[in-house]
Amino acid sequence: MTLVERRAPASGATGRSGALVRTHYTNDPEASLAIAALPWFTEWADRVGGDCGFVRTGFVQLVGVDDTKLLRENVKSLQRLGATTETLAASDIRAVVPGLAVADDESAAYEPESGYADPVATTRGLVDAARRLGADVRENCSVDGLLTAGGHVVGVATNDGPINAEVVVLANGAWSNALTRPLGLDLPITATRAQAAVVRRPAPLVGIAGHPAVIDRRNGIYARPYDADRTLVGMSSSNADTLSDLDDVPVAPGFAERARDRLAEAFPAFSGQPISHTQAGPLDVTPDHCAILGPVDGIDGLVLAVGMSGSGFKKAPAIGACLAELIQDGQATSADLRPFSYHRFARGAQIERRDYRMGAGGGTALVH
Ligand SMILES: Cc1cc2nc3c(=O)[nH]c(=O)nc-3n(C[C@H](O)[C@H](O)[C@H](O)COP(=O)(O)OP(=O)(O)OC[C@H]3O[C@@H](n4cnc5c(N)ncnc54)[C@H](O)[C@@H]3O)c2cc1C
């Protein structure tokens, strides 16, 4: 097995990721992947080796009052799929997330096993494990094209010469169309910006697990501890900008202050807190905001793992396991990859989400 990376592992979106690790999705296919992935983070030392920086803070999904019924239904679906999750009433939310502003009629979904990880340590851990198992890891090596023979992909052309392969897994995120279009394969992927701000955390909330990871649809944010006294916050509705330069994704002017102020709507103690820094990366967004995973009819030898649509980090270990099963055994068993087929778009079989309304100006929830 050869891994080819143009720069260094985690130099794309992954290195800028919020890296929330949770199972709450509003559709079964994505939830199944997230549920299959969670044990990779919680049992990292045994499964992969080393430390991926996973911190079990718990995870809380807050929604507006109008979505309480939908939240309960989604929690029941997640429980049926095997997730450890429950619905909390306002008094329980206040106990689990001290400092969070919650009205008496609001509810949340809670996952005690979830949290966040270090995206760079996670990626390097997987690459190191692959290397120990015999993989040839080529960093600073760029794939210039997919090699084909008689309609089959038979390897890749790189700036360091060709590499022959029976199967090529394309997992290059927002850059994927540059390699598939010469084969006549136009992936329905739009490159958009995702950005996050890191804010100083006020005294009552300090600690590496100072508050749970949170998605708050009421205020259109997600947040998790960054380290002992800082919190990473992103805005769920801030990803509409299409990108022209995938390698240099700037943070929008005023973004950090807006994100901090929305965070303070959720956690009033963050009001006026200093901003430490910002980060931004390119997302690969599909029409149903779900990944494209698996083979392509008519192009043997190519397997897609693209279009993560802003929430690929926490699912990545399960996606990797599923693709290995698919390639070796002909079928993924860790989770069902069939709903993620590239062909779903032409067949009118996009993945449907039972999604929540977004407060704070609306928008589409993508990242986290
Ligand atoms: C601000 C932000 C917050 C996020 N928050 C979360 C979150 O909380 N939870 C979550 O699950 N997800 C989150 N995401 C999304 C998640 O990070 C991504 O979905 C995931 O990291 C995508 O991984 P990837 O490997 O598909 O793509 P990338 O990480 O972009 O990797 C693609 C790699 O391909 C390489 N490459 C490109 N072209 C070539 C070529 N021709 N030859 C060789 N190599 C090439 C690039 O250098 C890059 O390293 C967030 C993303 C951002 C930016």
PDBQT file of the ligand as one rigid body, heavy atoms in Angstrom, charges set to zero:
ROOT
HETATM    1  C1  LIG A 401     -12.826  24.935  10.401  1.00  0.00    +0.000 C 
HETATM    2  C2  LIG A 401     -13.247  23.488  10.224  1.00  0.00    +0.000 A 
HETATM    3  C3  LIG A 401     -13.948  22.856  11.248  1.00  0.00    +0.000 A 
HETATM    4  C4  LIG A 401     -14.340  21.513  11.100  1.00  0.00    +0.000 A 
HETATM    5  N1  LIG A 401     -14.936  20.877  12.166  1.00  0.00    +0.000 NA
HETATM    6  C5  LIG A 401     -15.187  19.548  12.065  1.00  0.00    +0.000 A 
HETATM    7  C6  LIG A 401     -15.648  18.826  13.217  1.00  0.00    +0.000 A 
HETATM    8  O1  LIG A 401     -15.808  19.404  14.295  1.00  0.00    +0.000 OA
HETATM    9  N2  LIG A 401     -15.874  17.482  13.111  1.00  0.00    +0.000 N 
HETATM   10  C7  LIG A 401     -15.720  16.834  11.913  1.00  0.00    +0.000 A 
HETATM   11  O2  LIG A 401     -15.976  15.625  11.849  1.00  0.00    +0.000 OA
HETATM   12  N3  LIG A 401     -15.282  17.493  10.809  1.00  0.00    +0.000 NA
HETATM   13  C8  LIG A 401     -15.002  18.820  10.866  1.00  0.00    +0.000 A 
HETATM   14  N4  LIG A 401     -14.520  19.486   9.786  1.00  0.00    +0.000 N 
HETATM   15  C9  LIG A 401     -14.456  18.792   8.511  1.00  0.00    +0.000 C 
HETATM   16  C10 LIG A 401     -13.293  17.814   8.467  1.00  0.00    +0.000 C 
HETATM   17  O3  LIG A 401     -12.144  18.424   8.983  1.00  0.00    +0.000 OA
HETATM   18  C11 LIG A 401     -13.091  17.368   7.025  1.00  0.00    +0.000 C 
HETATM   19  O4  LIG A 401     -14.314  16.818   6.512  1.00  0.00    +0.000 OA
HETATM   20  C12 LIG A 401     -12.010  16.319   6.929  1.00  0.00    +0.000 C 
HETATM   21  O5  LIG A 401     -10.865  16.701   7.636  1.00  0.00    +0.000 OA
HETATM   22  C13 LIG A 401     -11.679  16.079   5.466  1.00  0.00    +0.000 C 
HETATM   23  O6  LIG A 401     -10.615  15.158   5.401  1.00  0.00    +0.000 OA
HETATM   24  P1  LIG A 401     -10.090  14.710   3.979  1.00  0.00    +0.000 P 
HETATM   25  O7  LIG A 401      -8.926  13.814   4.264  1.00  0.00    +0.000 OA
HETATM   26  O8  LIG A 401     -11.196  14.210   3.139  1.00  0.00    +0.000 OA
HETATM   27  O9  LIG A 401      -9.592  16.069   3.271  1.00  0.00    +0.000 OA
HETATM   28  P2  LIG A 401      -8.315  16.964   3.604  1.00  0.00    +0.000 P 
HETATM   29  O10 LIG A 401      -8.000  16.987   5.052  1.00  0.00    +0.000 OA
HETATM   30  O11 LIG A 401      -8.533  18.277   2.925  1.00  0.00    +0.000 OA
HETATM   31  O12 LIG A 401      -7.140  16.174   2.930  1.00  0.00    +0.000 OA
HETATM   32  C14 LIG A 401      -6.949  16.130   1.540  1.00  0.00    +0.000 C 
HETATM   33  C15 LIG A 401      -5.461  15.932   1.330  1.00  0.00    +0.000 C 
HETATM   34  O13 LIG A 401      -5.220  15.650  -0.039  1.00  0.00    +0.000 OA
HETATM   35  C16 LIG A 401      -3.989  16.240  -0.386  1.00  0.00    +0.000 C 
HETATM   36  N5  LIG A 401      -3.972  16.382  -1.844  1.00  0.00    +0.000 N 
HETATM   37  C17 LIG A 401      -4.780  17.167  -2.593  1.00  0.00    +0.000 A 
HETATM   38  N6  LIG A 401      -4.495  17.002  -3.885  1.00  0.00    +0.000 NA
HETATM   39  C18 LIG A 401      -3.487  16.106  -3.950  1.00  0.00    +0.000 A 
HETATM   40  C19 LIG A 401      -2.744  15.547  -5.036  1.00  0.00    +0.000 A 
HETATM   41  N7  LIG A 401      -3.000  15.880  -6.308  1.00  0.00    +0.000 N 
HETATM   42  N8  LIG A 401      -1.747  14.671  -4.754  1.00  0.00    +0.000 NA
HETATM   43  C20 LIG A 401      -1.483  14.322  -3.450  1.00  0.00    +0.000 A 
HETATM   44  N9  LIG A 401      -2.152  14.823  -2.393  1.00  0.00    +0.000 NA
HETATM   45  C21 LIG A 401      -3.149  15.710  -2.646  1.00  0.00    +0.000 A 
HETATM   46  C22 LIG A 401      -4.006  17.581   0.349  1.00  0.00    +0.000 C 
HETATM   47  O14 LIG A 401      -2.687  18.096   0.502  1.00  0.00    +0.000 OA
HETATM   48  C23 LIG A 401      -4.663  17.185   1.677  1.00  0.00    +0.000 C 
HETATM   49  O15 LIG A 401      -3.697  16.866   2.665  1.00  0.00    +0.000 OA
HETATM   50  C24 LIG A 401     -14.080  20.818   9.895  1.00  0.00    +0.000 A 
HETATM   51  C25 LIG A 401     -13.355  21.449   8.876  1.00  0.00    +0.000 A 
HETATM   52  C26 LIG A 401     -12.928  22.765   9.048  1.00  0.00    +0.000 A 
HETATM   53  C27 LIG A 401     -12.098  23.400   7.951  1.00  0.00    +0.000 C 
ENDROOT
TORSDOF 0
